[in-house]
């Protein structure tokens, strides 16, 4: 028998089944690449207070020091279902990262994004178990702790918000499809459902939303993970109004305003806004999908997630440092300066074409001092976030004419050395430094 408290959650799972099952049918019909790698269940992976199951996908051609992607299912789903009916395993085969698929065992098959335990760091419930899965993967596969990412759909999207709030020091970025802001679903009566939130009736200021995130890990003052948000404009399960509230929350967490830095339409019916930078790895990126309901994720969207995370770069043991490996005609000169404070800094770089021919589709390689890590940038896209970085041109500055200059810059954290980068190479040509 279903009691009054559980009826909303039961309705939720029914609605999700109605919207997700057609999606599964479509994705099951999509072709998949052959691979000998298989999904493996892992037992005894560490502290696991809510009895989650862990499923791990390690591609045959796994990268050295591989990144980790945590992929979280919807209500009524499981880890194996999410593995079989999304594109992340195929993308892992292509790029060499490892995928962790948490699987809920409670009857609703929804992640706990409501309880007080789940909404604070190391408080208990599902987030602690998911953190244990990451730790196990790092220990077992020597994974890269600087490149841990999380994504999810619906309930998994809500858990994506929770994981980034509780563990900002663990994740580099997240991508949430049809979710709600961190803390929006909070309850104190033991229920896993919040009608006010699901119907889009919880409205906070950006500062209030940001404070909820900051309060989940009091005292933390390090860098925050980047966030990519997706929502269908006709979502009637987790109302579209939650999309704007998520944007307010994560821009505030990053110290940004809600006015977009860039707006575009990458394909029909997609309206994309970026905050804090214009490139593929902006601090916050939001994609509104016009005319679509709760089943917002479709074939091809996962590739955009992988690009936002930077997982499509650097998987090759000997990666190409830029899009054009051929040396350009002529020379280049770079001027670099930084302005540091406490544990942060901003950097300004000027790239000058001192040759006689245009520099087309440029990419500038440089090396950050040890302990520095990029958090955002402008006038270029940057990857990875530390070590040897490649800054790739934006659409508006792809060509540097002879005698012309391009200005770019970034914000970063540091552990003591706030100095300027070194070792500038533009499209294969070493640059002089002013």
VEXDREN-2710 file (C-alpha; in Angstrom, 1 decimal):
% VEXDREN-2710
k/r/px/py/pz
1/UNK/0.0/0.0/0.0
2/UNK/1.3/3.5/-0.8
3/UNK/1.0/6.0/2.0
4/UNK/0.3/9.7/1.6
5/UNK/4.0/10.6/2.0
6/UNK/5.2/8.2/-0.7
7/UNK/2.5/9.1/-3.3
8/UNK/4.3/12.1/-4.9
9/UNK/7.5/10.0/-5.3
10/UNK/5.4/7.1/-6.8
11/UNK/3.9/9.6/-9.3
12/UNK/7.4/10.9/-10.0
13/UNK/8.7/7.4/-10.9
14/UNK/5.6/6.8/-13.1
15/UNK/6.1/10.1/-15.0
16/UNK/9.8/9.4/-15.5
17/UNK/9.0/6.0/-16.8
18/UNK/6.6/7.5/-19.3
19/UNK/9.2/10.1/-20.5
20/UNK/12.4/8.0/-20.3
21/UNK/11.2/4.7/-21.9
22/UNK/10.7/6.3/-25.3
23/UNK/14.2/7.8/-25.1
24/UNK/15.6/4.4/-24.2
25/UNK/13.9/2.8/-27.2
26/UNK/15.4/5.5/-29.5
27/UNK/18.9/5.1/-28.0
28/UNK/18.7/1.3/-28.2
29/UNK/18.3/1.6/-31.9
30/UNK/21.4/3.8/-32.3
31/UNK/24.5/1.9/-33.6
32/UNK/27.3/1.3/-31.1
33/UNK/31.0/0.6/-31.7
34/UNK/32.2/-2.9/-31.0
35/UNK/34.4/-3.2/-27.9
36/UNK/35.7/-6.1/-25.8
37/UNK/35.4/-4.0/-22.6
38/UNK/32.5/-4.9/-20.4
39/UNK/30.7/-3.4/-17.5
40/UNK/31.9/-4.8/-14.2
41/UNK/30.2/-4.7/-10.8
42/UNK/32.6/-3.8/-7.9
43/UNK/31.9/-5.0/-4.3
44/UNK/33.5/-3.6/-1.1
45/UNK/34.6/-0.3/-2.7
46/UNK/34.5/1.6/0.6
47/UNK/32.1/3.4/2.9
48/UNK/28.6/3.0/1.5
49/UNK/25.9/4.0/4.0
50/UNK/23.0/3.8/1.6
51/UNK/23.9/0.4/0.0
52/UNK/24.5/1.7/-3.5
53/UNK/25.9/-0.7/-6.1
54/UNK/29.0/0.3/-8.2
55/UNK/29.5/-0.6/-11.9
56/UNK/32.7/0.3/-13.6
57/UNK/33.5/0.6/-17.3
58/UNK/37.2/0.6/-18.2
59/UNK/37.8/0.8/-22.0
60/UNK/40.3/-1.5/-23.7
61/UNK/42.5/1.4/-24.7
62/UNK/42.4/3.3/-21.4
63/UNK/44.5/6.4/-21.1
64/UNK/47.6/6.7/-18.9
65/UNK/46.5/8.3/-15.6
66/UNK/42.9/8.2/-16.9
67/UNK/40.2/10.7/-16.1
68/UNK/37.0/9.5/-14.4
69/UNK/33.4/10.3/-15.4
70/UNK/30.7/9.5/-12.9
71/UNK/27.4/8.9/-14.8
72/UNK/24.2/8.9/-12.8
73/UNK/20.9/7.4/-13.8
74/UNK/17.3/8.7/-13.6
75/UNK/14.6/7.5/-11.2
76/UNK/13.5/4.0/-12.2
77/UNK/16.9/3.5/-13.7
78/UNK/20.0/1.6/-12.7
79/UNK/23.7/1.9/-13.5
80/UNK/23.6/-0.9/-16.1
81/UNK/20.6/0.7/-17.8
82/UNK/22.3/4.0/-17.9
83/UNK/25.5/2.3/-19.3
84/UNK/23.5/0.5/-22.0
85/UNK/21.3/3.4/-23.1
86/UNK/23.7/6.4/-23.1
87/UNK/26.8/7.2/-25.2
88/UNK/29.3/7.6/-22.4
89/UNK/30.9/4.1/-22.8
90/UNK/31.4/4.5/-26.5
91/UNK/33.0/7.9/-25.9
92/UNK/35.2/6.3/-23.2
93/UNK/36.3/3.8/-25.9
94/UNK/37.2/6.7/-28.1
95/UNK/38.9/9.0/-25.6
96/UNK/40.3/6.6/-22.9
97/UNK/38.5/7.7/-19.7
98/UNK/36.9/5.5/-17.1
99/UNK/33.1/5.6/-16.4
100/UNK/31.6/4.9/-12.9
101/UNK/27.9/4.1/-12.9
102/UNK/26.4/4.3/-9.4
103/UNK/23.2/2.3/-9.0
104/UNK/20.4/3.0/-6.4
105/UNK/19.0/0.1/-4.5
106/UNK/16.0/1.8/-2.7
107/UNK/12.6/1.0/-4.1
108/UNK/12.1/4.3/-5.9
109/UNK/15.5/3.9/-7.7
110/UNK/15.9/7.7/-7.1
111/UNK/19.1/9.2/-5.7
112/UNK/18.8/10.8/-2.2
113/UNK/19.0/14.6/-2.9
114/UNK/16.6/15.5/-0.1
115/UNK/17.8/14.4/3.3
116/UNK/20.0/16.5/5.6
117/UNK/22.6/13.8/5.5
118/UNK/22.9/14.0/1.7
119/UNK/23.1/17.8/1.6
120/UNK/26.3/18.2/3.6
121/UNK/29.8/17.0/3.0
122/UNK/30.5/13.5/4.4
123/UNK/27.0/13.6/6.1
124/UNK/26.0/10.2/4.9
125/UNK/23.7/8.6/2.3
126/UNK/24.4/8.4/-1.4
127/UNK/27.1/11.1/-1.8
128/UNK/29.4/9.3/0.6
129/UNK/29.0/6.1/-1.4
130/UNK/29.7/7.8/-4.7
131/UNK/32.8/9.5/-3.3
132/UNK/34.0/6.0/-2.2
133/UNK/33.5/4.8/-5.8
134/UNK/35.8/7.5/-7.0
135/UNK/38.4/6.8/-4.4
136/UNK/38.3/3.1/-5.3
137/UNK/38.8/3.9/-9.0
138/UNK/41.7/6.3/-8.3
139/UNK/43.4/3.6/-6.1
140/UNK/42.8/0.7/-8.5
141/UNK/43.5/2.4/-11.9
142/UNK/45.9/5.2/-10.9
143/UNK/43.3/7.7/-12.2
144/UNK/43.9/11.4/-12.5
145/UNK/42.5/13.1/-9.4
146/UNK/42.5/16.5/-11.2
147/UNK/40.2/15.2/-13.9
148/UNK/37.1/13.8/-12.2
149/UNK/33.7/14.7/-13.7
150/UNK/30.1/13.9/-13.0
151/UNK/26.9/14.0/-15.1
152/UNK/23.4/12.7/-14.7
153/UNK/19.8/12.9/-15.9
154/UNK/16.8/14.0/-13.8
155/UNK/17.5/12.4/-10.4
156/UNK/21.1/11.9/-11.5
157/UNK/21.2/15.6/-12.5
158/UNK/20.0/16.6/-9.1
159/UNK/22.7/14.4/-7.6
160/UNK/25.2/16.1/-10.0
161/UNK/24.4/19.4/-8.3
162/UNK/24.8/17.7/-4.9
163/UNK/28.1/16.2/-5.6
164/UNK/29.6/19.5/-6.9
165/UNK/28.4/21.3/-3.8
166/UNK/29.5/18.7/-1.3
167/UNK/32.8/17.8/-3.0
168/UNK/34.2/20.9/-4.9
169/UNK/37.7/19.6/-4.2
170/UNK/37.0/16.3/-5.9
171/UNK/35.3/17.3/-9.2
172/UNK/36.6/19.5/-12.1
173/UNK/33.2/19.9/-13.7
174/UNK/29.7/18.6/-13.9
175/UNK/26.8/18.4/-16.4
176/UNK/23.2/18.2/-15.3
177/UNK/20.3/17.3/-17.6
178/UNK/16.8/18.3/-16.3
179/UNK/17.8/18.9/-12.7
180/UNK/17.2/21.4/-9.9
181/UNK/19.5/23.6/-7.9
182/UNK/21.4/22.1/-4.9
183/UNK/19.2/22.3/-1.8
184/UNK/16.0/22.8/-3.7
185/UNK/14.7/19.3/-3.0
186/UNK/15.6/19.4/0.7
187/UNK/13.1/17.9/3.1
188/UNK/13.1/17.2/6.8
189/UNK/10.2/14.8/7.1
190/UNK/11.9/11.7/5.6
191/UNK/10.2/12.2/2.2
192/UNK/12.3/12.0/-0.9
193/UNK/10.0/14.4/-2.8
194/UNK/9.5/18.2/-2.7
195/UNK/6.5/19.4/-4.6
196/UNK/7.4/23.1/-4.3
197/UNK/10.7/22.5/-6.0
198/UNK/9.5/20.1/-8.7
199/UNK/6.8/22.6/-9.7
200/UNK/9.3/25.4/-9.9
201/UNK/7.8/27.4/-7.0
202/UNK/11.1/27.9/-5.0
203/UNK/12.7/31.2/-5.9
204/UNK/15.8/32.4/-4.2
205/UNK/18.2/35.2/-4.9
206/UNK/21.6/34.2/-6.5
207/UNK/23.3/34.9/-3.2
208/UNK/20.9/32.7/-1.3
209/UNK/21.3/29.8/-3.8
210/UNK/25.1/30.3/-3.6
211/UNK/25.1/30.3/0.2
212/UNK/23.3/26.9/0.2
213/UNK/26.2/25.5/-1.8
214/UNK/28.9/27.2/0.3
215/UNK/27.1/26.0/3.5
216/UNK/27.4/22.3/2.5
217/UNK/31.2/22.5/3.0
218/UNK/31.8/25.3/5.5
219/UNK/35.2/27.0/5.3
220/UNK/36.1/25.8/1.8
221/UNK/37.7/28.6/-0.2
222/UNK/39.3/26.7/-3.1
223/UNK/38.3/26.5/-6.7
224/UNK/34.8/25.5/-7.7
225/UNK/33.9/23.0/-10.4
226/UNK/32.5/24.2/-13.7
227/UNK/28.9/23.4/-14.4
228/UNK/27.0/22.7/-17.6
229/UNK/23.2/22.8/-17.4
230/UNK/20.5/21.4/-19.8
231/UNK/16.8/21.8/-19.6
232/UNK/13.8/21.3/-21.9
233/UNK/11.5/24.3/-22.1
234/UNK/8.4/22.2/-21.7
235/UNK/9.5/20.1/-18.8
236/UNK/6.5/19.3/-16.6
237/UNK/8.2/16.9/-14.2
238/UNK/11.0/19.1/-12.9
239/UNK/9.6/22.5/-14.0
240/UNK/11.6/24.7/-16.5
241/UNK/11.8/27.4/-13.9
242/UNK/14.4/25.4/-12.1
243/UNK/16.8/26.0/-15.0
244/UNK/17.0/29.7/-14.3
245/UNK/17.5/29.0/-10.6
246/UNK/20.4/26.6/-11.3
247/UNK/22.0/29.3/-13.4
248/UNK/21.6/31.8/-10.6
249/UNK/23.1/29.4/-8.1
250/UNK/26.2/28.3/-10.1
251/UNK/27.1/31.8/-11.5
252/UNK/27.0/33.1/-7.9
253/UNK/29.2/30.2/-6.7
254/UNK/31.7/31.3/-9.3
255/UNK/31.5/34.9/-8.4
256/UNK/29.8/35.8/-11.7
257/UNK/26.7/37.8/-12.6
258/UNK/23.7/36.4/-14.4
259/UNK/24.4/38.4/-17.6
260/UNK/25.8/36.0/-20.2
261/UNK/29.3/36.5/-21.5
262/UNK/28.3/34.8/-24.8
263/UNK/25.0/33.7/-26.3
264/UNK/24.7/31.5/-29.4
265/UNK/22.6/28.8/-31.0
266/UNK/24.8/25.7/-31.6
267/UNK/22.0/23.9/-33.4
268/UNK/18.3/24.4/-34.1
269/UNK/16.2/24.8/-30.9
270/UNK/19.2/25.1/-28.6
271/UNK/19.8/28.4/-26.9
272/UNK/23.2/28.4/-25.2
273/UNK/24.5/31.0/-22.8
274/UNK/28.0/31.1/-21.3
275/UNK/29.1/32.9/-18.1
276/UNK/32.6/34.1/-17.2
277/UNK/34.2/33.0/-20.5
278/UNK/33.3/32.4/-24.2
279/UNK/35.0/29.1/-24.9
280/UNK/34.1/25.5/-24.6
281/UNK/35.2/25.4/-20.9
282/UNK/33.4/28.4/-19.5
283/UNK/32.8/28.4/-15.7
284/UNK/29.0/28.0/-16.3
285/UNK/27.3/26.9/-19.6
286/UNK/23.5/26.6/-19.9
287/UNK/21.6/25.1/-22.9
288/UNK/17.8/25.5/-23.1
289/UNK/16.2/23.1/-25.5
290/UNK/13.1/24.6/-27.0
291/UNK/9.9/22.6/-27.2
292/UNK/11.2/19.6/-25.3
293/UNK/9.9/18.0/-22.1
294/UNK/11.7/16.1/-19.3
295/UNK/13.3/13.6/-21.7
296/UNK/15.8/16.3/-22.8
297/UNK/18.8/14.2/-23.4
298/UNK/19.1/12.8/-27.0
299/UNK/21.7/11.2/-29.2
300/UNK/24.7/13.5/-29.7
301/UNK/24.4/15.6/-26.5
302/UNK/26.9/13.5/-24.6
303/UNK/29.6/14.6/-27.0
304/UNK/28.9/18.2/-26.0
305/UNK/29.4/17.1/-22.4
306/UNK/32.7/15.5/-23.2
307/UNK/33.9/18.7/-25.0
308/UNK/32.8/20.8/-22.0
309/UNK/34.8/18.5/-19.7
310/UNK/37.8/18.5/-22.0
311/UNK/37.7/14.7/-22.2
312/UNK/38.1/14.8/-26.0
313/UNK/41.5/16.4/-25.5
314/UNK/44.7/14.7/-24.2
315/UNK/43.5/11.0/-24.2
316/UNK/46.2/10.1/-26.8
317/UNK/49.5/9.3/-25.0
318/UNK/51.2/11.7/-27.5
319/UNK/48.5/14.2/-28.2
320/UNK/48.7/16.9/-30.8
321/UNK/49.2/20.2/-28.8
322/UNK/47.1/22.2/-31.2
323/UNK/44.7/22.1/-34.1
324/UNK/47.4/23.0/-36.6
325/UNK/50.8/21.3/-36.1
326/UNK/52.4/22.9/-39.2
327/UNK/54.7/25.8/-38.4
328/UNK/53.5/29.2/-39.6
329/UNK/55.4/31.5/-41.8
330/UNK/57.0/34.3/-39.8
331/UNK/57.4/34.8/-36.1
332/UNK/55.5/35.6/-33.0
333/UNK/55.9/37.5/-29.8
334/UNK/54.1/37.1/-26.5
335/UNK/53.7/39.5/-23.6
336/UNK/52.5/38.0/-20.3
337/UNK/51.7/39.5/-17.0
338/UNK/49.9/38.4/-13.8
339/UNK/48.2/40.0/-10.9
340/UNK/48.1/37.7/-7.8
341/UNK/46.4/37.7/-4.5
342/UNK/46.2/35.2/-1.6
343/UNK/45.6/32.0/-3.6
344/UNK/44.3/33.5/-6.8
345/UNK/45.5/35.4/-9.8
346/UNK/44.5/36.8/-13.2
347/UNK/46.8/36.7/-16.2
348/UNK/46.9/38.8/-19.4
349/UNK/48.6/37.6/-22.6
350/UNK/49.2/39.5/-25.8
351/UNK/50.0/37.4/-28.9
352/UNK/51.7/39.4/-31.7
353/UNK/52.2/38.2/-35.2
354/UNK/55.7/39.6/-36.2
355/UNK/55.8/37.7/-39.5
356/UNK/54.7/38.5/-43.0
357/UNK/51.8/36.0/-43.3
358/UNK/48.5/35.6/-41.4
359/UNK/48.4/33.1/-38.5
360/UNK/45.2/31.1/-39.1
361/UNK/43.3/29.0/-36.6
362/UNK/45.9/29.6/-34.0
363/UNK/46.6/27.7/-30.8
364/UNK/49.1/28.9/-28.2
365/UNK/50.8/26.4/-26.0
366/UNK/52.4/27.5/-22.7
367/UNK/53.4/26.1/-19.3
368/UNK/51.9/27.2/-16.0
369/UNK/54.1/27.4/-12.9
370/UNK/53.7/24.5/-10.5
371/UNK/50.7/24.8/-8.3
372/UNK/48.6/27.0/-10.6
373/UNK/45.3/25.7/-11.9
374/UNK/43.0/27.6/-14.4
375/UNK/39.4/28.3/-13.2
376/UNK/38.2/30.4/-16.2
377/UNK/39.4/32.3/-19.2
378/UNK/38.4/34.7/-22.0
379/UNK/39.0/35.2/-25.7
380/UNK/40.2/31.6/-26.0
381/UNK/39.4/28.1/-24.8
382/UNK/41.9/26.5/-22.4
383/UNK/42.8/22.9/-21.7
384/UNK/43.9/21.2/-19.5
385/UNK/43.7/23.3/-16.4
386/UNK/47.3/22.9/-15.2
387/UNK/50.7/22.0/-16.5
388/UNK/51.2/22.5/-20.2
389/UNK/48.1/24.4/-21.4
390/UNK/46.8/25.0/-24.9
391/UNK/44.8/28.2/-25.5
392/UNK/42.7/27.8/-28.7
393/UNK/41.3/30.8/-30.6
394/UNK/37.7/31.9/-30.3
395/UNK/35.5/32.4/-33.3
396/UNK/36.0/36.1/-33.4
397/UNK/39.9/36.1/-33.3
398/UNK/40.9/33.0/-35.3
399/UNK/43.2/34.9/-37.6
400/UNK/46.1/37.2/-36.5
401/UNK/47.1/39.4/-39.4
402/UNK/50.7/40.4/-40.0
403/UNK/51.7/43.1/-37.5
404/UNK/48.4/42.5/-35.5
405/UNK/47.9/41.4/-31.9
406/UNK/45.4/39.3/-30.0
407/UNK/44.7/39.7/-26.2
408/UNK/43.6/36.7/-24.1
409/UNK/43.6/36.0/-20.4
410/UNK/42.5/33.7/-17.6
411/UNK/41.9/33.4/-13.9
412/UNK/43.7/30.7/-11.9
413/UNK/44.4/29.5/-8.3
414/UNK/47.9/29.1/-7.0
415/UNK/49.7/27.5/-4.0
416/UNK/52.4/30.2/-3.7
417/UNK/53.8/31.0/-7.2
418/UNK/51.6/33.6/-8.9
419/UNK/54.1/34.1/-11.7
420/UNK/53.5/34.3/-15.5
421/UNK/53.5/31.2/-17.7
422/UNK/56.5/30.3/-19.9
423/UNK/57.4/28.4/-23.0
424/UNK/55.1/30.0/-25.6
425/UNK/54.6/28.1/-28.9
426/UNK/52.2/29.3/-31.5
427/UNK/51.1/26.7/-34.1
428/UNK/54.4/24.9/-33.7
429/UNK/56.6/28.1/-33.7
430/UNK/58.4/29.1/-30.6
431/UNK/57.6/32.8/-29.7
432/UNK/59.9/35.4/-28.2
433/UNK/58.8/36.8/-24.9
434/UNK/58.7/40.5/-23.9
END
